[in-house]
């Protein structure tokens, strides 16, 4: 997941410095629509779900600890 977060942050940095999504897509040889979807929808949802999953795992571990 760290590589995906780094990828997202790099795109975020480039976008905040005025680089167009099409330019970034050309640099990495990816269709602009795919890159845009990854950046705006797929990766943010993946990060949110991963965080929720970790919260659930922590609660589960805590409950196991309490039952011992």
MIDOSE-1310 file (N, C-alpha, C; in nm, 2 decimals, decimal comma, always signed):
residues 68
xxxx	+0,08/-0,12/+0,00/+0,00/+0,00/+0,00/+0,09/+0,13/+0,00; +0,21/+0,12/+0,06/+0,29/+0,24/+0,06/+0,33/+0,28/-0,08; +0,35/+0,19/-0,17/+0,38/+0,23/-0,31/+0,26/+0,31/-0,37; +0,14/+0,26/-0,34/+0,02/+0,33/-0,40/+0,01/+0,47/-0,34
xxxx	+0,03/+0,48/-0,21/+0,02/+0,61/-0,14/+0,13/+0,70/-0,20; +0,25/+0,65/-0,22/+0,35/+0,74/-0,28/+0,32/+0,78/-0,42; +0,26/+0,69/-0,50/+0,22/+0,72/-0,63/+0,11/+0,83/-0,63; +0,01/+0,82/-0,54/-0,09/+0,91/-0,52/-0,04/+1,05/-0,48
xxxx	+0,05/+1,05/-0,39/+0,12/+1,18/-0,34/+0,19/+1,25/-0,45; +0,26/+1,17/-0,53/+0,34/+1,23/-0,65/+0,24/+1,29/-0,75; +0,13/+1,22/-0,78/+0,04/+1,28/-0,87/-0,02/+1,41/-0,81; -0,05/+1,40/-0,68/-0,11/+1,52/-0,61/-0,01/+1,63/-0,61
xxxx	+0,11/+1,61/-0,59/+0,22/+1,71/-0,60/+0,22/+1,78/-0,74; +0,23/+1,69/-0,84/+0,24/+1,74/-0,97/+0,11/+1,82/-1,01; +0,00/+1,77/-0,97/-0,13/+1,84/-1,00/-0,13/+1,98/-0,93; -0,09/+1,98/-0,81/-0,09/+2,11/-0,74/+0,01/+2,21/-0,79
xxxx	+0,11/+2,16/-0,87/+0,20/+2,25/-0,93/+0,17/+2,28/-1,08; +0,04/+2,25/-1,12/+0,00/+2,29/-1,25/+0,02/+2,19/-1,36; +0,07/+2,07/-1,33/+0,09/+1,97/-1,44/-0,05/+1,91/-1,47; -0,08/+1,90/-1,59/-0,21/+1,84/-1,64/-0,20/+1,69/-1,63
xxxx	-0,32/+1,63/-1,60/-0,33/+1,49/-1,59/-0,29/+1,42/-1,72; -0,32/+1,48/-1,83/-0,27/+1,42/-1,96/-0,12/+1,41/-1,97; -0,05/+1,52/-1,92/+0,09/+1,51/-1,93/+0,15/+1,40/-1,84; +0,09/+1,39/-1,72/+0,14/+1,28/-1,63/+0,11/+1,15/-1,69
xxxx	+0,00/+1,13/-1,75/-0,04/+1,00/-1,82/+0,06/+0,97/-1,93; +0,09/+1,07/-2,01/+0,19/+1,05/-2,12/+0,33/+1,01/-2,06; +0,37/+1,07/-1,95/+0,50/+1,03/-1,89/+0,50/+0,89/-1,85; +0,39/+0,84/-1,80/+0,40/+0,70/-1,74/+0,33/+0,60/-1,84
xxxx	+0,30/+0,65/-1,96/+0,24/+0,57/-2,07/+0,11/+0,50/-2,02; +0,02/+0,58/-1,98/-0,11/+0,53/-1,93/-0,22/+0,62/-1,99; -0,33/+0,56/-2,02/-0,44/+0,64/-2,07/-0,48/+0,74/-1,97; -0,50/+0,87/-2,01/-0,54/+0,97/-1,91/-0,67/+0,94/-1,83
xxxx	-0,76/+0,87/-1,90/-0,89/+0,84/-1,83/-0,87/+0,74/-1,72; -0,78/+0,65/-1,74/-0,74/+0,55/-1,64/-0,67/+0,61/-1,52; -0,57/+0,70/-1,55/-0,50/+0,77/-1,45/-0,60/+0,86/-1,37; -0,68/+0,93/-1,43/-0,78/+1,01/-1,37/-0,87/+0,94/-1,28
xxxx	-0,92/+0,82/-1,32/-1,00/+0,74/-1,24/-0,93/+0,69/-1,12; -0,80/+0,64/-1,14/-0,72/+0,60/-1,02/-0,71/+0,71/-0,92; -0,68/+0,83/-0,97/-0,65/+0,94/-0,88/-0,77/+0,99/-0,81; -0,88/+1,00/-0,88/-1,00/+1,06/-0,82/-1,09/+0,96/-0,75
xxxx	-1,09/+0,84/-0,78/-1,19/+0,74/-0,73/-1,13/+0,62/-0,67; -1,05/+0,55/-0,75/-1,01/+0,42/-0,71/-0,91/+0,42/-0,58; -0,81/+0,50/-0,59/-0,71/+0,50/-0,48/-0,77/+0,56/-0,36; -0,84/+0,68/-0,36/-0,90/+0,73/-0,24/-0,99/+0,62/-0,17
xxxx	-1,08/+0,56/-0,25/-1,16/+0,45/-0,19/-1,08/+0,34/-0,14; -0,98/+0,30/-0,20/-0,89/+0,19/-0,16/-0,83/+0,23/-0,02; -0,78/+0,35/-0,01/-0,72/+0,39/+0,12/-0,82/+0,40/+0,23; -0,95/+0,45/+0,20/-1,05/+0,45/+0,30/-1,09/+0,31/+0,35
xxxx	-1,10/+0,22/+0,25/-1,14/+0,08/+0,29/-1,03/+0,01/+0,36; -0,91/+0,04/+0,33/-0,79/-0,02/+0,40/-0,79/+0,03/+0,54; -0,82/+0,16/+0,56/-0,82/+0,21/+0,70/-0,93/+0,15/+0,78; -1,05/+0,14/+0,72/-1,16/+0,08/+0,79/-1,13/-0,07/+0,82
xxxx	-1,07/-0,14/+0,73/-1,03/-0,28/+0,76/-0,94/-0,29/+0,88; -0,84/-0,20/+0,88/-0,75/-0,20/+1,00/-0,82/-0,17/+1,13; -0,91/-0,08/+1,13/-0,99/-0,05/+1,25/-1,07/-0,18/+1,29; -1,13/-0,25/+1,20/-1,20/-0,37/+1,23/-1,10/-0,47/+1,29
xxxx	-0,99/-0,49/+1,23/-0,89/-0,58/+1,28/-0,85/-0,55/+1,42; -0,82/-0,42/+1,45/-0,78/-0,38/+1,58/-0,89/-0,41/+1,69; -1,02/-0,38/+1,65/-1,13/-0,42/+1,74/-1,13/-0,57/+1,76; -1,12/-0,64/+1,66/-1,12/-0,79/+1,67/-1,01/-0,84/+1,76
xxxx	-0,89/-0,79/+1,75/-0,78/-0,83/+1,83/-0,80/-0,79/+1,98; -0,86/-0,67/+2,00/-0,89/-0,62/+2,13/-1,00/-0,72/+2,20; -1,10/-0,75/+2,12/-1,20/-0,84/+2,17/-1,14/-0,98/+2,21; -1,05/-1,03/+2,13/-0,98/-1,16/+2,16/-0,90/-1,14/+2,29
xxxx	-0,83/-1,03/+2,30/-0,75/-1,00/+2,42/-0,84/-1,00/+2,54; -0,96/-0,94/+2,53/-1,05/-0,93/+2,65/-1,11/-1,07/+2,69; -1,12/-1,16/+2,60/-1,18/-1,29/+2,63/-1,08/-1,39/+2,69; -0,95/-1,35/+2,69/-0,85/-1,44/+2,75/-0,85/-1,43/+2,90
